[in-house]
């Protein structure tokens, strides 16, 4: 069966032309994290449970096609554990990409920030877009898996390696904030490795970001993963600072890299949100004073007391870990505590 593909030019990378290949209209997007108003269960040890960052809600419609599909010159194959993401191969050039599939009605808004933001080494670039009758296929740079999945295998990272990866995460966020883009729904799963050695990170995409109008970063959206949500989002029925909420999520990411579990956790959503509102978390004695200082400077209940993304980058912790480490650097550029939670040997700290 032949198909006419229409092309438009919403972003500079789009080509013009036509193709006559199979489209992926059988693919259905996998559910994202529940809105905060919906019942959810975020296990603090990050076990797979509804509402946790890796939970995929059951799909009750037509099952998604799991085999290879072809759209124009690309061969696509769904990526396990990454809903809505396909690995893509250009059969003419042999180049590999990641493909994200969006509904035609929403894809321009989903990729809008890519057209606003200047190129950055820690942010994936849109390489091509193919428009079908019902869906848009956005091709981004190939990656080697996300940080969340990687961390599941190593449980936690030493401070030297964590600092090198986290610096790249913060560098990407700071670049977006300078350009007037609030990322929203920030989490480890949003960052992927761009090399097989897993030393270089990039933000997978900007599909959940918000392009600000002027300097006001006030937001009212309550969508996100429970483990990463900031206290002010839970406490306020009005607006909150999108950039400061992003910084809170950075703190959750850093804590998880260093400790191997989320700082706030409970199987009951109400109890989880209560802990987040109180801002109570433990800082293990195994962490260096500089790491503890940085975490205390980010995970603060009062948004205005948090460091900005740009300020995080100049924290002494990065300098200290790079001085004591032997690996080559890959990138250039009073909270209450609760008793440390012990995990049984057979408990998984991840969802």
Secondary structure, 3 states (H helix, E strand, C coil): CCCCCCCCCCCCCCCCCCCCCCCCCCCCCCCCCCECCCCCCCCCCCCCCCCCCCCCCCCCCCCCCCCCEEECCEEEEECCCCCCEEEEEECCCCCEEEEEEEECCCHHHHCHHHHHCCCCCCECCEEEEEECCCEEEEEEECCCCEHHHHHHHHCCCCHHHHHHHHHHHHHHHHHHHHCCEECCCCCHHHEEECCCCCCCEEECCCCCCEECCCCCCEECCCECCHHHCCHHHHHCCCCEEHHHHHHHHHHHHHHHHHHCCCCCCCCCHHHHHHHHHHCCCCCCCCCCHHHHHHHHHHCCCCHHHCCCHHHHCCCHHHHHHHHHCCCCCCCCCCCCCCCCCCCCCCCCCCC
